[in-house]
Amino acid sequence: MDKLEATQRVLRFSESVRNWCENDEKVFFDDFDNQNVMNYDTGGYGELADIIIGKGIEEGFIDKDDLD
């Protein structure tokens, strides 16, 4: 699974990560796309997507081995 799919899966199924992302980071499911999840510059969500994926792995919503 690619980075966008992994990020969206975690946000879709993990209420705690979704609430953290929306309330603390002010970023929503629809804000993520193929370009900004790979963008580590200002305005990109690369680092945030990495954190979301890490939290999803910790919570068991995705498996590290499934990532591309």
LORO-298223 format. One record per residue (C-alpha): chain; x, y, z. Coordinates in steps of 0.25 Angstrom, whole numbers, plus 5000, padded with zeros to 4 digits. Layout:
BEGIN
@unit = A&c1 = X&c2 = Y&c3 = Z
...
END
This chain:
BEGIN
@unit = A&c1 = 5000&c2 = 5000&c3 = 5000
@unit = A&c1 = 5005&c2 = 5014&c3 = 4997
@unit = A&c1 = 5007&c2 = 5025&c3 = 5007
@unit = A&c1 = 4994&c2 = 5032&c3 = 5003
@unit = A&c1 = 4986&c2 = 5019&c3 = 5005
@unit = A&c1 = 4992&c2 = 5016&c3 = 5018
@unit = A&c1 = 4990&c2 = 5030&c3 = 5023
@unit = A&c1 = 4975&c2 = 5030&c3 = 5019
@unit = A&c1 = 4973&c2 = 5016&c3 = 5025
@unit = A&c1 = 4978&c2 = 5020&c3 = 5038
@unit = A&c1 = 4970&c2 = 5033&c3 = 5038
@unit = A&c1 = 4958&c2 = 5025&c3 = 5034
@unit = A&c1 = 4959&c2 = 5014&c3 = 5045
@unit = A&c1 = 4966&c2 = 5020&c3 = 5056
@unit = A&c1 = 4957&c2 = 5030&c3 = 5064
@unit = A&c1 = 4968&c2 = 5034&c3 = 5073
@unit = A&c1 = 4977&c2 = 5038&c3 = 5062
@unit = A&c1 = 4967&c2 = 5045&c3 = 5054
@unit = A&c1 = 4962&c2 = 5053&c3 = 5066
@unit = A&c1 = 4977&c2 = 5057&c3 = 5069
@unit = A&c1 = 4979&c2 = 5061&c3 = 5054
@unit = A&c1 = 4967&c2 = 5069&c3 = 5053
@unit = A&c1 = 4967&c2 = 5075&c3 = 5067
@unit = A&c1 = 4982&c2 = 5078&c3 = 5069
@unit = A&c1 = 4988&c2 = 5078&c3 = 5055
@unit = A&c1 = 4975&c2 = 5084&c3 = 5048
@unit = A&c1 = 4977&c2 = 5075&c3 = 5036
@unit = A&c1 = 4966&c2 = 5067&c3 = 5031
@unit = A&c1 = 4964&c2 = 5054&c3 = 5023
@unit = A&c1 = 4961&c2 = 5061&c3 = 5010
@unit = A&c1 = 4974&c2 = 5070&c3 = 5012
@unit = A&c1 = 4983&c2 = 5058&c3 = 5008
@unit = A&c1 = 4986&c2 = 5055&c3 = 4994
@unit = A&c1 = 4998&c2 = 5048&c3 = 4986
@unit = A&c1 = 5006&c2 = 5060&c3 = 4985
@unit = A&c1 = 5006&c2 = 5066&c3 = 4999
@unit = A&c1 = 5008&c2 = 5053&c3 = 5007
@unit = A&c1 = 5021&c2 = 5052&c3 = 5000
@unit = A&c1 = 5025&c2 = 5067&c3 = 5002
@unit = A&c1 = 5034&c2 = 5070&c3 = 5014
@unit = A&c1 = 5035&c2 = 5085&c3 = 5011
@unit = A&c1 = 5027&c2 = 5096&c3 = 5017
@unit = A&c1 = 5012&c2 = 5094&c3 = 5014
@unit = A&c1 = 5014&c2 = 5079&c3 = 5011
@unit = A&c1 = 5009&c2 = 5067&c3 = 5020
@unit = A&c1 = 5020&c2 = 5058&c3 = 5018
@unit = A&c1 = 5024&c2 = 5058&c3 = 5033
@unit = A&c1 = 5010&c2 = 5058&c3 = 5038
@unit = A&c1 = 5007&c2 = 5046&c3 = 5029
@unit = A&c1 = 5019&c2 = 5039&c3 = 5035
@unit = A&c1 = 5014&c2 = 5041&c3 = 5049
@unit = A&c1 = 5000&c2 = 5037&c3 = 5045
@unit = A&c1 = 5005&c2 = 5024&c3 = 5039
@unit = A&c1 = 5014&c2 = 5021&c3 = 5051
@unit = A&c1 = 5002&c2 = 5023&c3 = 5060
@unit = A&c1 = 4994&c2 = 5014&c3 = 5051
@unit = A&c1 = 5004&c2 = 5003&c3 = 5052
@unit = A&c1 = 5005&c2 = 5004&c3 = 5067
@unit = A&c1 = 4989&c2 = 5003&c3 = 5068
@unit = A&c1 = 4989&c2 = 4991&c3 = 5058
@unit = A&c1 = 4981&c2 = 4997&c3 = 5047
@unit = A&c1 = 4992&c2 = 4995&c3 = 5037
@unit = A&c1 = 5004&c2 = 4986&c3 = 5037
@unit = A&c1 = 5018&c2 = 4991&c3 = 5034
@unit = A&c1 = 5021&c2 = 4980&c3 = 5024
@unit = A&c1 = 5009&c2 = 4985&c3 = 5016
@unit = A&c1 = 5015&c2 = 4998&c3 = 5013
@unit = A&c1 = 5022&c2 = 5001&c3 = 4999
END
